[in-house]
Amino acid sequence: MTPKYSIPVLLLVFLSSIGMTSQEIQVFRVNDFDLKGKVKSCLVSTDYGKEEYEFDESGFLTKSTTRYNDTDYDITYYKYDQGNLLEKRLENYRDNTFDSATSIANIYTIDSTSNLKITERILSYDKEFLDQYEYYYTNDTLRKIVRSNNDGIDETQITYSNIKGEQTTTYKLNGVILKSIRTSIKNEKDSIVSKNILIKKYIEGKPVSATEEVFDGRNAIASTTKFFYNTATKQFDVEEIITYQYDAAGMLSSSQTTIGNQIEDRKYIYQLDIQKNWIKEIITPENAYKTRIISYFEMLSTTVAPE
């Protein structure tokens, strides 16, 4: 989603924790975690461990925990002031011991005296400076990201175009194309029929991969196609196609993954709680499953997933 600032809660997503490639600022709320209603917390049990999310009453994420086992876990805290993100702190624990060397803090300052500018400083818990990002907006639209650290300064320019109903956002790092996002929307009688988003990625200005996502009229993803760039033919070739089907309530019911001549079909079965959030997801034919324990502000009690 393209960030708009007026001034909302902000959450910066990184490709990695250190040595990061800057991403656009995004707002994360309850519905970004496939949840609805006034959710207070959600504990997800997966095959690699457990994920727990905590939200405030406005639906914004305030804490996330990833548990790999009883002694190894990561906790991220989000501190706000009147809806503005002031700090994001990632704390890593190994053998139940806090690891200050790999834990980092993101500190945000906001300057809205003229055109909006957001400055983010990234520090280690050992007080070592790692990175600084400056986000420059014009009319609430992100136009430039400047990253500075001990290695120098990098500048990402972001441009927008609209040709025949197709909106394209282009990112250039120090003048060299990094990524492009093309969004096409088909309309019928003023209602959205479908949306197509094509993302192309480049390394040193050369195309390497692409992903195309198609959304239906309910804004549910209908298909995802992954491409790789064929240097011999100088075009993008299909690597993987995933199609999705939904039931009448909008829940994912099946998917089909095609890689070359191989096809894998999956079906999804859910158990729902009283708020219509799923608390158990079963995926066949492998019979893999996830469970979620969800609590709500209204009830202040926990809905327990079945064994």
Backbone hydrogen bonds in HBPLUS format (Angstrom, degrees):
<---DONOR---> <-ACCEPTOR-->    atom                        ^
c    i                          cat <-CA-CA->   ^        H-A-AA   ^      H-
h    n   atom  resd res      DA  || num        DHA   H-A  angle D-A-AA Bond
n    s   type  num  typ     dist DA aas  dist angle  dist       angle   num
A0011-LEU N   A0026-GLN O   2.84 MM  15  5.25 125.1  2.15 138.3 154.4     1
A0026-GLN N   A0011-LEU O   2.95 MM  15  5.25 165.4  1.98 145.9 145.5     2
A0032-ASP N   A0029-ARG O   2.95 MM   3  5.50 150.6  2.04 115.4 124.5     3
A0030-VAL N   A0059-GLY O   2.94 MM  29  5.27 125.1  2.25 139.4 154.5     4
A0033-PHE N   A0030-VAL O   3.06 MM   3  5.73 165.2  2.08 120.3 125.0     5
A0034-ASP N   A0031-ASN O   3.33 MM   3  5.17 148.0  2.44 110.3 106.7     6
A0039-VAL N   A0037-GLY O   2.96 MM   2  5.64 130.8  2.20 106.1  91.4     7
A0297-PHE N   A0038-LYS O   2.94 MM 259  5.80 159.8  1.98 159.2 165.8     8
A0040-LYS N   A0295-SER O   2.76 MM 255  5.43 165.4  1.78 134.5 138.5     9
A0055-PHE N   A0040-LYS O   2.98 MM  15  5.21 164.7  2.01 142.3 143.1    10
A0041-SER N   A0295-SER O   3.36 MM 254  5.34 159.4  2.40 127.9 129.1    11
A0295-SER N   A0041-SER O   3.02 MM 254  5.34 163.5  2.05 144.2 147.4    12
A0042-CYS N   A0053-TYR O   2.88 MM  11  5.24 145.8  2.00 146.8 153.8    13
A0053-TYR N   A0042-CYS O   2.87 MM  11  5.24 156.7  1.92 144.3 151.9    14
A0043-LEU N   A0293-ILE O   2.87 MM 250  5.00 160.9  1.91 141.4 147.7    15
A0293-ILE N   A0043-LEU O   2.86 MM 250  5.00 152.8  1.93 138.6 147.5    16
A0044-VAL N   A0051-GLU O   2.64 MM   7  5.04 173.2  1.65 165.8 166.9    17
A0051-GLU N   A0044-VAL O   2.86 MM   7  5.04 158.8  1.90 146.4 153.4    18
A0045-SER N   A0291-THR O   2.93 MM 246  5.41 166.5  1.95 157.2 161.2    19
A0046-THR N   A0049-GLY O   2.78 MM   3  5.29 167.8  1.80 171.2 171.3    20
A0050-LYS N   A0067-ARG O   2.89 MM  17  5.04 154.2  1.96 140.1 148.7    21
A0067-ARG N   A0050-LYS O   2.75 MM  17  5.04 172.6  1.75 158.2 160.9    22
A0052-GLU N   A0065-THR O   2.85 MM  13  5.05 155.9  1.90 146.5 152.9    23
A0065-THR N   A0052-GLU O   2.83 MM  13  5.05 154.2  1.89 147.3 154.0    24
A0054-GLU N   A0063-LYS O   2.85 MM   9  5.09 151.1  1.93 158.2 157.8    25
A0062-THR N   A0054-GLU O   2.80 MM   8  5.65 175.8  1.80 148.9 150.0    26
A0063-LYS N   A0054-GLU O   3.39 MM   9  5.09 153.0  2.47 132.9 129.9    27
A0056-ASP N   A0060-PHE O   2.93 MM   4  5.57 150.7  2.02 149.2 157.4    28
A0059-GLY N   A0056-ASP O   2.95 MM   3  5.37 161.4  1.98 114.0 119.7    29
A0078-TYR N   A0062-THR O   2.94 MM  16  4.85 145.3  2.06 149.0 140.6    30
A0064-SER N   A0076-THR O   2.97 MM  12  5.24 154.0  2.03 144.9 152.6    31
A0076-THR N   A0064-SER O   2.82 MM  12  5.24 163.1  1.85 158.8 163.8    32
A0066-THR N   A0074-ASP O   2.89 MM   8  5.20 160.4  1.92 150.8 157.5    33
A0074-ASP N   A0066-THR O   2.87 MM   8  5.20 154.2  1.94 145.3 153.8    34
A0068-TYR N   A0072-ASP O   2.99 MM   4  5.60 154.1  2.06 149.8 157.8    35
A0069-ASN N   A0072-ASP O   3.42 MM   3  5.42 157.0  2.48 145.7 144.6    36
A0096-ASN N   A0071-THR O   2.84 MM  25  4.71 162.9  1.87 140.2 134.5    37
A0073-TYR N   A0093-TYR O   3.02 MM  20  5.32 156.0  2.08 139.6 146.9    38
A0093-TYR N   A0073-TYR O   2.83 MM  20  5.32 155.2  1.89 168.1 176.7    39
A0075-ILE N   A0091-GLU O   2.84 MM  16  5.18 166.2  1.85 154.8 159.4    40
A0091-GLU N   A0075-ILE O   2.72 MM  16  5.18 176.7  1.72 164.3 165.1    41
A0077-TYR N   A0089-ARG O   2.87 MM  12  5.18 154.5  1.94 143.8 149.9    42
A0089-ARG N   A0077-TYR O   2.96 MM  12  5.18 157.4  2.01 142.5 149.9    43
A0079-LYS N   A0087-GLU O   2.99 MM   8  5.10 167.1  2.01 143.2 147.1    44
A0086-LEU N   A0079-LYS O   2.73 MM   7  5.58 168.1  1.75 153.1 157.2    45
A0087-GLU N   A0079-LYS O   3.34 MM   8  5.10 160.7  2.38 131.4 134.3    46
A0081-ASP N   A0084-ASN O   2.79 MM   3  5.12 144.0  1.92 137.7 149.6    47
A0084-ASN N   A0081-ASP O   3.03 MM   3  5.12 160.0  2.07 107.6 114.0    48
A0108-TYR N   A0086-LEU O   2.98 MM  22  5.13 172.3  1.99 144.0 144.7    49
A0088-LYS N   A0106-ASN O   2.88 MM  18  4.94 145.3  2.00 139.8 148.1    50
A0106-ASN N   A0088-LYS O   2.69 MM  18  4.94 159.9  1.73 151.3 158.1    51
A0090-LEU N   A0104-ILE O   2.86 MM  14  5.33 159.6  1.91 161.5 167.7    52
A0104-ILE N   A0090-LEU O   3.03 MM  14  5.33 135.1  2.24 139.3 151.2    53
A0099-ASP N   A0092-ASN O   2.83 MM   7  5.55 169.1  1.84 165.4 162.3    54
A0094-ARG N   A0097-THR O   2.95 MM   3  5.22 158.6  2.00 146.1 143.2    55
A0097-THR N   A0094-ARG O   2.90 MM   3  5.22 150.9  1.99 106.7 116.1    56
A0125-TYR N   A0103-SER O   3.08 MM  22  5.76 144.6  2.21 147.0 142.8    57
A0105-ALA N   A0123-LEU O   2.73 MM  18  5.26 158.9  1.77 159.6 165.9    58
A0123-LEU N   A0105-ALA O   2.91 MM  18  5.26 162.4  1.94 153.5 158.6    59
A0107-ILE N   A0121-ARG O   2.84 MM  14  5.18 169.3  1.85 155.9 159.1    60
A0121-ARG N   A0107-ILE O   2.88 MM  14  5.18 161.2  1.91 150.5 154.8    61
A0109-THR N   A0119-THR O   2.90 MM  10  5.28 152.7  1.98 152.9 160.3    62
A0119-THR N   A0109-THR O   2.94 MM  10  5.28 165.5  1.97 153.6 158.1    63
A0111-ASP N   A0117-LYS O   2.85 MM   6  5.17 165.9  1.87 168.2 169.8    64
A0117-LYS N   A0111-ASP O   2.88 MM   6  5.17 147.1  1.99 148.1 157.8    65
A0137-TYR N   A0116-LEU O   2.96 MM  21  5.21 161.1  2.00 165.6 160.1    66
A0118-ILE N   A0135-TYR O   2.96 MM  17  5.05 156.1  2.02 140.2 147.7    67
A0135-TYR N   A0118-ILE O   2.76 MM  17  5.05 167.2  1.77 153.9 158.5    68
A0120-GLU N   A0133-TYR O   2.75 MM  13  5.08 164.2  1.77 159.4 163.5    69
A0133-TYR N   A0120-GLU O   2.81 MM  13  5.08 159.4  1.86 148.2 155.2    70
A0122-ILE N   A0131-ASP O   2.82 MM   9  5.11 166.6  1.84 161.4 157.9    71
A0130-LEU N   A0122-ILE O   2.89 MM   8  5.51 161.2  1.93 163.3 159.9    72
A0131-ASP N   A0122-ILE O   3.35 MM   9  5.11 159.4  2.40 129.3 134.4    73
A0124-SER N   A0128-GLU O   2.84 MM   4  5.09 160.6  1.88 145.3 151.9    74
A0127-LYS N   A0124-SER O   2.86 MM   3  5.22 145.2  1.98 117.1 118.6    75
A0132-GLN N   A0148-SER O   2.91 MM  16  5.26 131.6  2.15 149.7 163.1    76
A0148-SER N   A0132-GLN O   2.87 MM  16  5.26 157.6  1.92 149.4 156.6    77
A0134-GLU N   A0146-VAL O   2.85 MM  12  5.08 147.3  1.95 139.3 150.1    78
A0146-VAL N   A0134-GLU O   2.90 MM  12  5.08 159.5  1.95 143.5 150.1    79
A0136-TYR N   A0144-LYS O   2.89 MM   8  5.16 175.1  1.89 158.6 159.7    80
A0143-ARG N   A0136-TYR O   2.84 MM   7  5.81 178.7  1.84 163.5 163.8    81
A0144-LYS N   A0136-TYR O   3.37 MM   8  5.16 155.5  2.44 138.9 139.6    82
A0138-THR N   A0141-THR O   2.90 MM   3  5.25 157.1  1.95 143.2 146.8    83
A0141-THR N   A0138-THR O   3.03 MM   3  5.25 154.2  2.09 108.1 116.3    84
A0158-ILE N   A0143-ARG O   2.91 MM  15  4.92 159.3  1.95 147.1 141.0    85
A0145-ILE N   A0156-THR O   2.90 MM  11  5.04 154.4  1.97 144.0 151.9    86
A0156-THR N   A0145-ILE O   2.75 MM  11  5.04 171.9  1.75 158.1 161.0    87
A0147-ARG N   A0154-ASP O   2.78 MM   7  5.11 162.3  1.81 155.2 160.4    88
A0154-ASP N   A0147-ARG O   2.77 MM   7  5.11 162.1  1.80 153.5 159.7    89
A0149-ASN N   A0152-GLY O   3.01 MM   3  5.54 156.2  2.07 155.5 163.2    90
A0152-GLY N   A0149-ASN O   3.11 MM   3  5.54 162.1  2.14 113.7 119.2    91
A0174-ASN N   A0155-GLU O   2.75 MM  19  5.30 174.0  1.75 165.0 162.9    92
A0157-GLN N   A0172-LYS O   2.87 MM  15  5.24 153.5  1.94 154.4 154.1    93
A0172-LYS N   A0157-GLN O   2.95 MM  15  5.24 158.2  2.00 150.9 157.5    94
A0159-THR N   A0170-THR O   3.01 MM  11  5.31 159.4  2.05 147.7 153.6    95
A0170-THR N   A0159-THR O   2.94 MM  11  5.31 161.5  1.97 147.8 153.9    96
A0161-SER N   A0168-THR O   2.93 MM   7  5.25 144.2  2.06 145.7 155.7    97
A0168-THR N   A0161-SER O   2.86 MM   7  5.25 162.2  1.90 147.1 152.6    98
A0163-ILE N   A0166-GLU O   2.97 MM   3  5.27 154.4  2.04 149.2 146.2    99
A0166-GLU N   A0163-ILE O   2.98 MM   3  5.27 163.5  2.01 115.2 120.2   100
A0167-GLN N   A0183-THR O   2.91 MM  16  5.12 157.0  1.96 156.5 152.7   101
A0183-THR N   A0167-GLN O   2.70 MM  16  5.12 164.8  1.72 155.8 161.0   102
A0169-THR N   A0181-ILE O   2.80 MM  12  5.08 158.1  1.85 144.5 151.0   103
A0181-ILE N   A0169-THR O   2.79 MM  12  5.08 154.0  1.86 147.8 156.4   104
A0171-TYR N   A0179-LYS O   2.79 MM   8  5.16 170.9  1.80 166.6 165.1   105
A0178-LEU N   A0171-TYR O   2.76 MM   7  5.46 171.2  1.77 153.7 151.0   106
A0179-LYS N   A0171-TYR O   3.38 MM   8  5.16 159.9  2.42 130.9 133.2   107
A0173-LEU N   A0176-VAL O   2.73 MM   3  5.16 141.7  1.87 159.9 146.8   108
A0176-VAL N   A0173-LEU O   3.02 MM   3  5.16 167.5  2.04 111.9 115.4   109
A0202-TYR N   A0178-LEU O   3.01 MM  24  4.99 155.0  2.07 144.9 138.1   110
A0180-SER N   A0200-LYS O   2.99 MM  20  5.30 152.8  2.06 146.6 152.6   111
A0200-LYS N   A0180-SER O   2.94 MM  20  5.30 160.3  1.98 151.1 157.7   112
A0182-ARG N   A0198-LEU O   2.86 MM  16  5.12 167.5  1.87 148.9 152.3   113
A0198-LEU N   A0182-ARG O   2.86 MM  16  5.12 163.4  1.89 150.3 155.5   114
A0184-SER N   A0196-ASN O   2.80 MM  12  5.06 163.2  1.82 151.0 157.0   115
A0196-ASN N   A0184-SER O   2.79 MM  12  5.06 162.8  1.82 153.9 159.3   116
A0186-LYS N   A0194-SER O   3.04 MM   8  5.50 165.6  2.06 153.6 158.3   117
A0193-VAL N   A0186-LYS O   2.96 MM   7  5.66 171.4  1.96 163.2 163.1   118
A0188-GLU N   A0191-SER O   3.04 MM   3  5.48 161.2  2.08 150.4 156.1   119
A0191-SER N   A0188-GLU O   3.22 MM   3  5.48 156.4  2.28 105.8 112.9   120
A0195-LYS N   A0215-PHE O   2.98 MM  20  4.98 152.1  2.06 131.9 138.4   121
A0215-PHE N   A0195-LYS O   2.71 MM  20  4.98 163.5  1.74 153.6 158.9   122
A0197-ILE N   A0213-GLU O   2.81 MM  16  5.16 164.7  1.83 154.7 160.1   123
A0213-GLU N   A0197-ILE O   2.82 MM  16  5.16 161.8  1.85 149.4 154.6   124
A0199-ILE N   A0211-THR O   2.83 MM  12  5.24 169.8  1.84 156.9 159.3   125
A0211-THR N   A0199-ILE O   2.86 MM  12  5.24 150.7  1.95 145.3 155.1   126
A0201-LYS N   A0209-SER O   2.92 MM   8  5.47 172.4  1.93 154.9 155.2   127
A0208-VAL N   A0201-LYS O   2.97 MM   7  5.98 162.3  2.00 158.2 154.2   128
A0203-ILE N   A0206-LYS O   2.87 MM   3  5.27 155.1  1.94 148.0 149.4   129
A0206-LYS N   A0203-ILE O   2.99 MM   3  5.27 166.7  2.01 113.4 116.9   130
A0229-TYR N   A0208-VAL O   3.18 MM  21  5.05 153.7  2.26 128.0 122.3   131
A0210-ALA N   A0227-PHE O   3.24 MM  17  4.98 155.1  2.31 124.7 123.4   132
A0227-PHE N   A0210-ALA O   2.81 MM  17  4.98 162.1  1.84 155.1 152.3   133
A0212-GLU N   A0225-THR O   2.84 MM  13  5.09 162.1  1.87 149.3 155.5   134
A0225-THR N   A0212-GLU O   2.84 MM  13  5.09 159.1  1.89 148.1 155.1   135
A0214-VAL N   A0223-SER O   2.99 MM   9  5.28 162.3  2.02 149.4 152.8   136
A0222-ALA N   A0214-VAL O   2.60 MM   8  5.46 162.4  1.63 152.6 158.9   137
A0223-SER N   A0214-VAL O   3.31 MM   9  5.28 150.6  2.41 137.8 139.2   138
A0216-ASP N   A0220-ALA O   2.87 MM   4  5.55 162.1  1.90 156.6 157.0   139
A0219-ASN N   A0216-ASP O   2.88 MM   3  5.20 157.2  1.93 119.5 123.0   140
A0244-TYR N   A0222-ALA O   2.92 MM  22  5.09 158.1  1.97 142.5 140.5   141
A0224-THR N   A0242-ILE O   2.79 MM  18  5.16 152.3  1.86 149.0 157.9   142
A0242-ILE N   A0224-THR O   2.82 MM  18  5.16 159.8  1.86 153.4 160.1   143
A0226-LYS N   A0240-GLU O   2.81 MM  14  5.13 163.0  1.83 152.0 158.0   144
A0239-GLU N   A0226-LYS O   2.72 MM  13  5.44 168.9  1.73 155.8 152.6   145
A0240-GLU N   A0226-LYS O   3.27 MM  14  5.13 156.3  2.33 133.8 134.9   146
A0228-PHE N   A0237-ASP O   2.95 MM   9  5.53 153.9  2.02 154.5 161.3   147
A0237-ASP N   A0228-PHE O   2.87 MM   9  5.53 165.6  1.89 168.3 165.7   148
A0230-ASN N   A0235-GLN O   2.83 MM   5  5.48 165.1  1.85 158.1 157.4   149
A0234-LYS N   A0230-ASN O   2.66 MM   4  5.43 127.8  1.92 144.8 161.2   150
A0241-ILE N   A0258-THR O   2.99 MM  17  5.12 153.3  2.06 141.9 150.2   151
A0258-THR N   A0241-ILE O   2.76 MM  17  5.12 162.1  1.79 154.4 160.8   152
A0243-THR N   A0256-GLN O   2.94 MM  13  5.29 155.6  2.00 144.0 150.8   153
A0256-GLN N   A0243-THR O   2.97 MM  13  5.29 150.0  2.06 142.3 149.5   154
A0245-GLN N   A0254-SER O   2.90 MM   9  5.20 155.8  1.96 154.7 151.3   155
A0253-SER N   A0245-GLN O   2.80 MM   8  5.65 167.4  1.82 140.3 144.4   156
A0254-SER N   A0245-GLN O   3.38 MM   9  5.20 160.4  2.42 128.6 127.8   157
A0247-ASP N   A0251-MET O   2.86 MM   4  5.48 155.9  1.92 151.5 157.3   158
A0250-GLY N   A0247-ASP O   2.97 MM   3  5.31 162.9  1.99 114.3 119.3   159
A0268-TYR N   A0253-SER O   2.94 MM  15  4.94 161.3  1.97 129.5 129.5   160
A0255-SER N   A0266-ARG O   2.94 MM  11  5.28 151.8  2.02 141.2 145.5   161
A0266-ARG N   A0255-SER O   2.90 MM  11  5.28 161.6  1.94 158.2 159.0   162
A0257-THR N   A0264-GLU O   2.84 MM   7  5.11 163.5  1.86 150.6 154.8   163
A0264-GLU N   A0257-THR O   2.85 MM   7  5.11 158.3  1.90 147.4 154.7   164
A0259-ILE N   A0262-GLN O   2.93 MM   3  5.28 159.2  1.98 151.9 158.4   165
A0262-GLN N   A0259-ILE O   3.00 MM   3  5.28 159.0  2.05 134.3 132.3   166
A0267-LYS N   A0284-THR O   3.03 MM  17  5.27 155.1  2.10 137.5 144.4   167
A0284-THR N   A0267-LYS O   2.96 MM  17  5.27 160.9  2.00 147.8 154.0   168
A0269-ILE N   A0282-ILE O   2.90 MM  13  5.06 158.1  1.94 146.9 153.7   169
A0282-ILE N   A0269-ILE O   2.81 MM  13  5.06 166.1  1.83 153.4 158.0   170
A0271-GLN N   A0280-LYS O   2.93 MM   9  5.11 146.9  2.04 143.9 149.2   171
A0279-ILE N   A0271-GLN O   2.77 MM   8  5.81 166.2  1.79 162.4 165.7   172
A0273-ASP N   A0277-ASN O   2.83 MM   4  5.61 154.3  1.89 153.7 160.4   173
A0276-LYS N   A0273-ASP O   3.00 MM   3  5.29 161.2  2.04 115.6 118.3   174
A0292-ARG N   A0279-ILE O   2.90 MM  13  4.57 157.0  1.95 122.6 123.8   175
A0281-GLU N   A0290-LYS O   2.88 MM   9  5.22 162.7  1.91 151.5 155.7   176
A0290-LYS N   A0281-GLU O   2.92 MM   9  5.22 146.5  2.03 140.9 151.8   177
A0283-ILE N   A0288-ALA O   2.68 MM   5  5.17 169.2  1.70 165.0 166.1   178
A0287-ASN N   A0283-ILE O   2.78 MM   4  5.22 111.9  2.24 132.7 151.3   179
A0288-ALA N   A0283-ILE O   3.07 MM   5  5.17 126.7  2.37 152.4 150.3   180
A0303-THR N   A0294-ILE O   2.87 MM   9  5.40 169.5  1.88 149.2 152.8   181
A0300-LEU N   A0296-TYR O   2.70 MM   4  5.47 147.8  1.80 144.1 154.7   182
